[in-house]
Amino acid sequence: MVIKVSRFLQKAIGSVLLIWFLLMFALDTSTAQEMSNESAHANIKKGIGISGYDLVAYFIDDKAIKGNKKITAIHKGITYYFSSGDHKKLFLENTEQYIPAYGGWCAYAMGLDGSKVKIDPKTFKIVDGKLYLFYNFYLNNTLKDWNKNEKELLEKADRYWAELIKE
């Protein structure tokens, strides 16, 4: 059976496909524009923030808890995992409260010389309601060094980070 398609229908289908393509491009562009310069410098891997750990758990449970890939939220182009729907809801209600300092890079390294150094998501500290993460590998726990000189390192890290995200 051969189906003949009128020229009108061919043009209509072509127009719909063109509109669909343009919409997909526009959505993709808006996601890129949504990413702030800060997000562009964030510690992410394959679009996932904080190695898939639940940001809210640091504050509510006072421990690092791996998030569930099925419970996610996207903020400024970064996907975050949560261990429960309640944690996701809290995150969405006050996102900026839970976003880690310095894009999720090691706070100590940022304060030392402005370096973006990987972190161990299980090594963290909350200071004045802000989450700080630290490198903790090969017998080198930078949280211990941070604690020895927190005030100065915090001030320097804030300055380094502000300069970095201007770029």
Buried (B, 14 or more C-beta within 10 A) or exposed (E): EEEEEEEEEEEEEEEEEEEEEEEEEEEEEEEEEEBEEBBBBBBBEEEBBBBBBBBBBBBBEEEBBBBBEEBBBEBBBBBBBBBBEEBBEBBEEEBEBBBBBBBBBBBBBBBBEBBBBBBBBBBBBEEEEBBBBBBBEEEEBBBEBBEEEBEEBBEBBBEBBEEBBEE
